[in-house]
Amino acid sequence: MGKPRILLFDSGMGGLTVARAVAKQMPDAHLVYSADNAGFPYGAWKEQDLVKRIVWVIGALIARVKPDLVVIACNTASTIAMKELRETYPVPFVGTVPAIKPAAALTKSGIIGVLATPGTVNREYTHSLIHTYAFHCKVFLHGAPRLAEIAEQKLRGHKVDMDELRNEIMPVYRKRDGGRTDVVVLGCTHYPLLVDEINEVAPWAVSFIDPSAAIARRVADVSEETKLHASGEGFPAHGTVLLTSARGSASETLTAYGTMGFPRHDVVDLPV
């Protein structure tokens, strides 16, 4: 059996947390990471426009990478565009959604916080997960407007503003009827990059749910069920990062991706 060629996609660097888990789960896989940094952050987009962009960008990436499997390592993209992606392209997709079900199983207090992007918080899909799996819990959803950008800046080597971080996370730390939040769902793949800093500013300790390991196991399962493309030339090398824009500091970008195991760097020729 050949090496599966896997394309991982996010709006920015957050999906690297999923990519790192996939690399650990599948050390022989051929991984190419892609970030729509020209469109980042996705929370500022209107839903219809964003769906069109995601479908179009993924199509361009599929044409370039010829992947056996595509991982949408982005909660926002997964919750709004997965149906259209699967209807448009024959390649298998694995998505990322807020880990409400495991949070409901883990909580002892029955009080759960969900940190997500404003877009993910507003999606009907997210509310459906809560109604299905956490109907017996009190769930505090918070669309953190700047948290993903703070994570991006940290990965580029910039210092985290701890006061700003505290303001971003505090709405999910709640007390009710003698209990308090004991589980926080990290509903954006950027957020695990900030767990150490969040622990520093949080009013009390909680269990964080990072879905990256579960996503990696799912990728491995789907890969085993997928017919692989023949190997050949002309594909991006393992460890390549494809960006939709060359904007930003090249040295910071290379350092950030290299630190996370993706040392190569290229810019996709796509209009922004």
Rosetta blueprint (number, residue, H / E / L):
1 M L
2 G L
3 K L
4 P L
5 R E
6 I E
7 L E
8 L E
9 F E
10 D E
11 S L
12 G L
13 M L
14 G L
15 G L
16 L H
17 T H
18 V H
19 A H
20 R H
21 A H
22 V H
23 A H
24 K H
25 Q H
26 M L
27 P L
28 D L
29 A L
30 H E
31 L E
32 V E
33 Y E
34 S E
35 A E
36 D L
37 N L
38 A L
39 G L
40 F L
41 P L
42 Y H
43 G H
44 A H
45 W L
46 K L
47 E H
48 Q H
49 D H
50 L H
51 V H
52 K H
53 R H
54 I H
55 V H
56 W H
57 V H
58 I H
59 G H
60 A H
61 L H
62 I H
63 A H
64 R H
65 V H
66 K L
67 P L
68 D L
69 L E
70 V E
71 V E
72 I E
73 A L
74 C L
75 N H
76 T H
77 A H
78 S H
79 T H
80 I H
81 A H
82 M H
83 K H
84 E H
85 L H
86 R H
87 E H
88 T H
89 Y L
90 P L
91 V L
92 P L
93 F E
94 V E
95 G L
96 T L
97 V L
98 P L
99 A L
100 I H
101 K H
102 P H
103 A H
104 A H
105 A H
106 L H
107 T L
108 K L
109 S L
110 G L
111 I E
112 I E
113 G E
114 V E
115 L E
116 A E
117 T L
118 P H
119 G H
120 T H
121 V H
122 N H
123 R L
124 E H
125 Y H
126 T H
127 H H
128 S H
129 L H
130 I H
131 H H
132 T H
133 Y H
134 A L
135 F L
136 H L
137 C L
138 K E
139 V E
140 F E
141 L E
142 H E
143 G E
144 A L
145 P L
146 R L
147 L H
148 A H
149 E H
150 I H
151 A H
152 E H
153 Q H
154 K H
155 L H
156 R L
157 G L
158 H L
159 K L
160 V L
161 D L
162 M H
163 D H
164 E H
165 L H
166 R H
167 N H
168 E H
169 I H
170 M H
171 P H
172 V H
173 Y L
174 R L
175 K E
176 R E
177 D L
178 G L
179 G E
180 R E
181 T L
182 D L
183 V E
184 V E
185 V E
186 L E
187 G E
188 C L
189 T L
190 H L
191 Y H
192 P H
193 L H
194 L H
195 V H
196 D H
197 E H
198 I H
199 N H
200 E H
201 V H
202 A L
203 P L
204 W L
205 A L
206 V L
207 S E
208 F E
209 I E
210 D L
211 P L
212 S H
213 A H
214 A H
215 I H
216 A H
217 R H
218 R H
219 V H
220 A H
221 D H
222 V H
223 S H
224 E H
225 E L
226 T L
227 K L
228 L L
229 H L
230 A L
231 S L
232 G L
233 E L
234 G L
235 F L
236 P L
237 A L
238 H L
239 G L
240 T E
241 V E
242 L E
243 L E
244 T L
245 S L
246 A L
247 R L
248 G L
249 S L
250 A H
251 S H
252 E H
253 T H
254 L H
255 T H
256 A H
257 Y H
258 G H
259 T H
260 M L
261 G L
262 F L
263 P L
264 R E
265 H E
266 D E
267 V E
268 V L
269 D L
270 L L
271 P L
272 V L
